[in-house]
Amino acid sequence: MDDKTRQTIQQLNQDPATVQRLLTSQDGRRLVEMMSRANGGAALQQAAMSAMRGDSGQITQMINQLMQSPEGAALVERINQATQK
């Protein structure tokens, strides 16, 4: 995972409004869909709850896994760019 993605995760941990905007965006919905398919809905929910408590380790691992595919890497890059605006 690159520094920009790490920074995005940290920013999202501190800004619930940005998380809400992300989750309602087309890319955000696709991210949730891909992560749910790869890890199962329960695992994603657990990772999200941990991230909300300040432990982003599980969600970071899921994003790293997602970024192994070209589609996942492109999706994460678009999300990084959108959150920097």
Z-matrix of the N, CA and C atoms (Angstrom, degrees):
N
C 1 1.449
C 2 1.518 1 108.56
N 3 1.299 2 115.29 1 136.10
C 4 1.464 3 118.74 2 -178.53
C 5 1.528 4 111.19 3 -84.74
N 6 1.322 5 115.19 4 169.52
C 7 1.465 6 120.82 5 -177.23
C 8 1.524 7 112.11 6 -63.79
N 9 1.331 8 116.70 7 -35.06
C 10 1.462 9 119.98 8 -179.54
C 11 1.529 10 110.85 9 -63.25
N 12 1.326 11 116.50 10 -39.98
C 13 1.465 12 120.23 11 179.25
C 14 1.528 13 110.45 12 -69.13
N 15 1.323 14 117.27 13 -40.92
C 16 1.466 15 120.53 14 176.37
C 17 1.528 16 110.51 15 -59.75
N 18 1.324 17 115.94 16 -42.84
C 19 1.461 18 121.15 17 179.46
C 20 1.535 19 110.29 18 -64.24
N 21 1.312 20 117.07 19 -39.38
C 22 1.461 21 120.86 20 178.19
C 23 1.522 22 110.64 21 -62.84
N 24 1.324 23 117.14 22 -43.53
C 25 1.468 24 120.79 23 178.95
C 26 1.522 25 110.30 24 -62.01
N 27 1.328 26 117.29 25 -43.79
C 28 1.462 27 120.54 26 178.54
C 29 1.527 28 111.00 27 -61.97
N 30 1.328 29 116.08 28 -42.18
C 31 1.460 30 120.81 29 179.57
C 32 1.528 31 110.15 30 -62.81
N 33 1.322 32 116.81 31 -42.94
C 34 1.460 33 120.11 32 -179.32
C 35 1.523 34 111.27 33 -65.63
N 36 1.317 35 117.25 34 -34.48
C 37 1.459 36 120.71 35 177.54
C 38 1.522 37 111.52 36 -62.27
N 39 1.317 38 117.34 37 -26.87
C 40 1.457 39 121.98 38 -175.55
C 41 1.526 40 113.68 39 -100.57
N 42 1.323 41 117.13 40 -4.53
C 43 1.466 42 119.35 41 -173.57
C 44 1.531 43 111.30 42 -137.15
N 45 1.328 44 117.55 43 86.98
C 46 1.461 45 120.49 44 -178.89
C 47 1.534 46 113.68 45 -58.79
N 48 1.311 47 118.33 46 -30.93
C 49 1.465 48 120.72 47 179.98
C 50 1.531 49 110.62 48 -65.39
N 51 1.326 50 116.76 49 -39.52
C 52 1.469 51 120.46 50 177.72
C 53 1.521 52 110.01 51 -66.31
N 54 1.330 53 116.73 52 -39.82
C 55 1.471 54 120.57 53 177.50
C 56 1.526 55 109.25 54 -59.77
N 57 1.321 56 117.24 55 -44.96
C 58 1.466 57 120.77 56 -179.28
C 59 1.523 58 111.02 57 -61.88
N 60 1.339 59 116.78 58 -43.98
C 61 1.467 60 120.03 59 178.03
C 62 1.521 61 110.50 60 -62.46
N 63 1.323 62 116.26 61 -42.07
C 64 1.459 63 120.64 62 179.66
C 65 1.517 64 110.98 63 -61.54
N 66 1.316 65 117.09 64 -46.65
C 67 1.463 66 120.70 65 -175.53
C 68 1.519 67 113.04 66 -67.95
N 69 1.323 68 117.35 67 -21.16
C 70 1.457 69 119.57 68 177.70
C 71 1.522 70 112.61 69 -94.67
N 72 1.325 71 116.79 70 -4.18
C 73 1.468 72 120.21 71 177.88
C 74 1.528 73 110.05 72 -81.94
N 75 1.309 74 115.79 73 162.14
C 76 1.466 75 120.94 74 178.50
C 77 1.531 76 110.36 75 -60.50
N 78 1.326 77 117.58 76 -45.09
C 79 1.462 78 120.50 77 179.22
C 80 1.522 79 111.59 78 -65.75
N 81 1.307 80 117.05 79 -38.01
C 82 1.457 81 120.67 80 178.51
C 83 1.518 82 111.92 81 -63.99
N 84 1.331 83 116.02 82 -43.71
C 85 1.463 84 119.49 83 177.81
C 86 1.523 85 110.68 84 -64.10
N 87 1.317 86 117.16 85 -38.29
C 88 1.465 87 121.06 86 178.22
C 89 1.528 88 110.56 87 -66.39
N 90 1.334 89 116.93 88 -39.59
C 91 1.460 90 121.05 89 177.76
C 92 1.532 91 110.61 90 -59.88
N 93 1.321 92 116.30 91 -47.90
C 94 1.465 93 120.44 92 179.53
C 95 1.525 94 110.24 93 -61.96
N 96 1.319 95 116.53 94 -42.48
C 97 1.466 96 120.74 95 179.28
C 98 1.532 97 110.98 96 -60.75
N 99 1.317 98 116.94 97 -47.57
C 100 1.464 99 120.71 98 -178.49
C 101 1.529 100 111.29 99 -65.93
N 102 1.318 101 117.10 100 -41.35
C 103 1.457 102 120.15 101 -179.59
C 104 1.524 103 111.30 102 -69.39
N 105 1.321 104 117.18 103 -37.19
C 106 1.462 105 120.79 104 177.60
C 107 1.526 106 110.71 105 -65.12
N 108 1.316 107 115.67 106 -42.72
C 109 1.461 108 120.37 107 -179.71
C 110 1.527 109 110.43 108 -64.85
N 111 1.310 110 117.25 109 -40.41
C 112 1.467 111 121.04 110 -176.26
C 113 1.526 112 112.10 111 -77.38
N 114 1.328 113 117.92 112 -31.98
C 115 1.464 114 120.76 113 -171.10
C 116 1.526 115 114.65 114 -120.67
N 117 1.309 116 116.83 115 -10.75
C 118 1.459 117 119.86 116 -174.75
C 119 1.517 118 110.28 117 89.28
N 120 1.316 119 115.53 118 143.85
C 121 1.463 120 120.76 119 -176.98
C 122 1.518 121 113.31 120 -61.96
N 123 1.335 122 116.51 121 -38.92
C 124 1.471 123 119.43 122 -178.22
C 125 1.528 124 110.92 123 -66.17
N 126 1.330 125 116.64 124 -40.92
C 127 1.471 126 120.07 125 179.58
C 128 1.525 127 110.55 126 -65.33
N 129 1.322 128 116.66 127 -40.25
C 130 1.465 129 120.27 128 178.29
C 131 1.522 130 110.26 129 -64.68
N 132 1.312 131 117.10 130 -42.70
C 133 1.463 132 120.37 131 179.19
C 134 1.528 133 110.44 132 -62.18
N 135 1.326 134 117.20 133 -42.76
C 136 1.466 135 121.03 134 178.57
C 137 1.523 136 110.72 135 -62.65
N 138 1.338 137 116.63 136 -43.09
C 139 1.466 138 120.52 137 179.21
C 140 1.525 139 110.87 138 -63.74
N 141 1.323 140 116.72 139 -39.76
C 142 1.464 141 120.69 140 179.05
C 143 1.527 142 110.75 141 -65.15
N 144 1.326 143 116.90 142 -41.26
C 145 1.466 144 120.15 143 178.65
C 146 1.535 145 110.46 144 -64.61
N 147 1.322 146 116.59 145 -41.54
C 148 1.471 147 119.88 146 177.55
C 149 1.521 148 110.80 147 -62.24
N 150 1.336 149 116.31 148 -42.10
C 151 1.464 150 120.16 149 179.55
C 152 1.531 151 110.88 150 -62.89
N 153 1.327 152 116.80 151 -37.71
C 154 1.466 153 119.88 152 178.46
C 155 1.522 154 111.52 153 -65.26
N 156 1.322 155 116.94 154 -26.24
C 157 1.466 156 121.10 155 177.60
C 158 1.527 157 111.78 156 -89.07
N 159 1.332 158 116.29 157 3.19
C 160 1.456 159 119.88 158 176.21
C 161 1.520 160 115.17 159 101.61
N 162 1.332 161 118.40 160 -2.21
C 163 1.458 162 122.07 161 178.96
C 164 1.524 163 108.59 162 -104.01
N 165 1.317 164 116.17 163 96.89
C 166 1.464 165 120.20 164 -176.10
C 167 1.526 166 112.61 165 -93.07
N 168 1.322 167 118.15 166 11.07
C 169 1.460 168 121.72 167 -177.29
C 170 1.520 169 114.24 168 -58.93
N 171 1.341 170 117.03 169 -46.92
C 172 1.459 171 120.34 170 -177.99
C 173 1.522 172 111.53 171 -67.17
N 174 1.318 173 116.71 172 -44.87
C 175 1.463 174 119.53 173 -178.30
C 176 1.524 175 110.10 174 -67.70
N 177 1.327 176 116.68 175 -35.14
C 178 1.463 177 120.75 176 177.03
C 179 1.524 178 110.36 177 -63.19
N 180 1.319 179 116.26 178 -42.41
C 181 1.464 180 120.30 179 178.15
C 182 1.528 181 111.01 180 -62.62
N 183 1.318 182 117.17 181 -41.19
C 184 1.464 183 121.07 182 178.42
C 185 1.524 184 111.18 183 -64.00
N 186 1.329 185 116.51 184 -40.83
C 187 1.468 186 120.10 185 179.50
C 188 1.523 187 109.98 186 -67.57
N 189 1.324 188 117.06 187 -40.09
C 190 1.468 189 119.73 188 176.11
C 191 1.521 190 110.97 189 -57.96
N 192 1.321 191 116.18 190 -43.71
C 193 1.459 192 120.86 191 179.01
C 194 1.532 193 110.36 192 -63.30
N 195 1.302 194 116.43 193 -44.16
C 196 1.459 195 121.97 194 179.88
C 197 1.529 196 111.32 195 -61.03
N 198 1.333 197 116.22 196 -37.73
C 199 1.460 198 121.01 197 -176.90
C 200 1.526 199 113.57 198 -72.15
N 201 1.324 200 117.61 199 -4.10
C 202 1.460 201 120.41 200 177.27
C 203 1.525 202 112.08 201 -72.59
N 204 1.324 203 116.86 202 -20.42
C 205 1.462 204 120.28 203 177.28
C 206 1.528 205 109.09 204 -96.78
N 207 1.320 206 116.98 205 149.05
C 208 1.473 207 119.29 206 178.02
C 209 1.536 208 112.11 207 -58.82
N 210 1.326 209 117.52 208 -40.12
C 211 1.464 210 120.52 209 179.75
C 212 1.528 211 110.72 210 -64.83
N 213 1.320 212 116.62 211 -43.17
C 214 1.459 213 120.77 212 179.33
C 215 1.518 214 111.91 213 -64.75
N 216 1.322 215 116.65 214 -43.11
C 217 1.467 216 120.61 215 179.34
C 218 1.528 217 111.03 216 -62.76
N 219 1.334 218 116.69 217 -42.11
C 220 1.468 219 120.66 218 179.07
C 221 1.529 220 110.69 219 -65.55
N 222 1.326 221 116.51 220 -39.82
C 223 1.456 222 121.05 221 179.33
C 224 1.528 223 110.75 222 -63.26
N 225 1.318 224 116.70 223 -47.11
C 226 1.467 225 120.68 224 179.63
C 227 1.531 226 110.36 225 -62.77
N 228 1.310 227 117.75 226 -38.90
C 229 1.466 228 120.66 227 178.56
C 230 1.531 229 110.80 228 -63.60
N 231 1.344 230 117.33 229 -42.23
C 232 1.470 231 119.77 230 178.22
C 233 1.533 232 110.71 231 -63.83
N 234 1.314 233 117.02 232 -38.99
C 235 1.458 234 120.58 233 178.02
C 236 1.525 235 110.54 234 -66.23
N 237 1.325 236 117.15 235 -42.49
C 238 1.467 237 120.56 236 175.85
C 239 1.523 238 110.53 237 -55.60
N 240 1.327 239 116.35 238 -47.19
C 241 1.461 240 120.48 239 -178.33
C 242 1.524 241 110.93 240 -64.86
N 243 1.318 242 117.30 241 -40.25
C 244 1.468 243 120.80 242 -178.27
C 245 1.528 244 111.20 243 -67.19
N 246 1.313 245 117.78 244 -35.90
C 247 1.459 246 119.70 245 -178.08
C 248 1.521 247 112.50 246 -78.32
N 249 1.309 248 117.34 247 -15.39
C 250 1.471 249 121.00 248 178.71
C 251 1.518 250 112.06 249 -84.18
N 252 1.326 251 117.37 250 -9.78
C 253 1.474 252 121.39 251 -178.50
C 254 1.500 253 111.12 252 -78.26
